[in-house]
Amino acid sequence: TTDKRYYCAANGWVHFDEWSWDVPTETRLKPNINYGTLVDSRDGQEYRTIVVGSQEWMAENLNYKTSSGSLCYGDTSEYCGVAGRLYTWSTAYYSSVCPTGWHLPKQSEFTTLMNALGGYLVAGRKMKATSGWGQEGNGTDDVGFTALPAGHRYGNYYGATYFAYARYDTMLWTADTYNKDASFVLQLSTEDEARFEYENSTYAAEYVRCVRSAE
């Protein structure tokens, strides 16, 4: 017998508990969560949402295509349908990429969410999806945040970029800057901890989770 799970994808059977771009997002959502729904009036895309205390969060990464400054992991368009789009901070912040009534979260808003989950030392595990993370780093997804290990695009101050860390890492932009060239991200990795780091605002590209006050 085996406890391994598999998903029948277009390209054949894939190991469900490991990261694969062939596994759709909806199959990784927590089945017992009472999700809300957000329909983006700009393009008609639909997202699940969750309420945690006084906050309502998107339970999926934003996938709104901007005229510039957004892209798919590996420059592969199909990947946007799985993990949403990557944005430069300049685009995410100055283009107001979130739907009307929603906004790019501040560090303090992520901190409120993490505190509701027991603090940053354990919040990472509770925010991560229950499958897909390498190095036995799957989460418990307590509230349905379902963070996916979809990597990011690294960018340095000289404009060099590369895609990295799918299966092991994801980063979500905050609305706060570190200095004139860098902005803060919330990093989730194979560890239980969630931490704030900073990335280049112009060349790095990270995912976006929008938030608003719960009604």
N, C-alpha and C positions, 0 to 999 in steps of 0.2 A: 504494500500500500504506500501511498505518497500523499503528503499534504500540500503539494505544489498545485497551483491553480493556473489554468491556461485560458487565453482568449483567442477566439477564432477571428483573425483579422483578414483583410483583403489579401495580404501577402502570406497567409498561412497561420499556424498556431504560434502564439507568442506567450512567454512566461508572464502571467499577469502580475505577479508580485515583484517583478523587476521593471525597470524603466523601459518603455518602448513608445515611440511616437505613433505606433499603430493602434494603441489603446485609447479610445475616446475619453474625454474628461468625465462624461456622465457616469461611466462605469466605475470611476474612482470616488464618486461622491458618497458620503455616509448615508446609508439607506434609511436610518431611523430619524433623520433630522427633518424638522418641519420648515422647509425652505420657503422664502418669499420669492417674488419674481420682479425683475426690473426689465423693462423693454426700452431700449435706447431709441428715442424718436428720430435720431439722425440717420440711422441705417437699419432699424428694425431688429437688431440683434437682441436676444433675450439672455439674461443672466440670472442665476440663483442668488438669493441674498439671505443673510442670517442676522438676527438681532441678538446682541450680547449687551445686557444692561441698557444703557442709554444710547448705544450706538447701533447703526445698521450698516453692515459691510457687504460688499460684493463677495460671493463665495467662489468666484471664478475671476481669472485675470481679464482685464479689459482687452478687447479686440477691435477697437475703433481705429480705422486706417486714416492717418493724417496725410496731408499733402507732402510732408517731409518729416524726417526725424523719427520715423517708426519703421519697424522691420520684423521679419520672422526669424526665429532661431535658425542658424545655418543658411540664411537666405532661401529657405524652403517654404513656400507659401502654405503647404498643407500643415505645417507645424503650428501656424497661427490658430488653426481650428482646434488644436489640442490644448495649447498653453497660452493663447492670447498673443498680443504683440509686445515686442520690446520697444521702449521709448528712450530717447535721450532725456536727461532731466530738463533741459531747456525746452524741449517740446512738451513734456508732461506738465511742466509748471506754467510756462508762458502761453501755451496754446489752450490751456484749460480743457484737457482731453476728457475729463469725466463728464457724464451726462448732466443735463440741467438738474440742479438741486443736490448734486453730489460733488465731492471735491477730493483732491489729492490729500491724503492724511498727513498731519503733522506728527513729529516724533511723540508728542504728548498723547495723541490719540492712539497710536500703536501701544504706548505704555499703558494707557487705560485698559486696552484689550488684554495685554499681557498680565496686568495685575488681576484682572477678572479670572484669569486662568492659573493663578498661583504664583505669578512673578516670572521674570525673564529666564530664570534657571531651568524652568520646566515648561515654559510656554511654547517653545519650539516643538517639542514632542506633541503637545496638545493641539497645535495648529496644522501639523503636517498630515497629509493623506496617509491612509493605512496601508498603502501599497506604492511601489515604484521607487522607493528610496534605497540606495545601495548601502553596503556595509552594515546591514541589519539596522538601518536608521529609520524604518517606517514609524509613523506617528500613531496616535490614538484618535486624532481628529475629533476632539470632544464636542466642539460646537458647530462642526461642519465647515470650517474655514478652508480645509482641503488644499493646503499648499502643496504644489507639485514640484518635484526636483527638475525643473526645466532649464536650469543653467542660466547663463546671461552672456552679454557681449562685453568683454573687457576692453577698455580704451585708456591709453595713457595720455600724457600731456603733449605728446608729439603727434598724436593722431593715429598711432598704430592700434589696430583693433583685431580681436579674434574671439570666436565663440568658445565657451568652456563650461565644464562642470555639470552638464546635464547628467542626471541620476544622483548627484551628490549635493546639489546646492541650488538655491534660488535667492534672488534679491528683489525687494520691493521698494520703489522710490518713496521717500518722504518729501514733504514740502519745505524742508529745512536745509539750509546751506551750511557747509563746513567752512569754506572760504570762497573767494571769488571764482575758483576753478572747480570746486568739488561740492557735492551734496550728499546728505545722509541717506543711507538705505537701511532697511531691516533685512538682515541676513538670516536665512534658515538653512541649516546644513544637516548632516547625518547625526549630529549631536542633539541632545535634549534642549540645549540653550538656544535662545533667540538673542541676537545682539545687533547693535547699531554699528555700522561701518560707514565709510564714505567712498564715493566713486567719482570719477571725472564727469562733470556736468554736460560736457559737449560731446564726448566720444563714447563713453560707456553707455550701454543700453540695458535697461532693466524693466521688469514688469510693473504693472500698476493695479492696485486694488483701491477702488473708490469707497468713500464712507460718507455718511450723513447722520444727523441726529435721528434717533428712532422716534416714530410718531406715537 
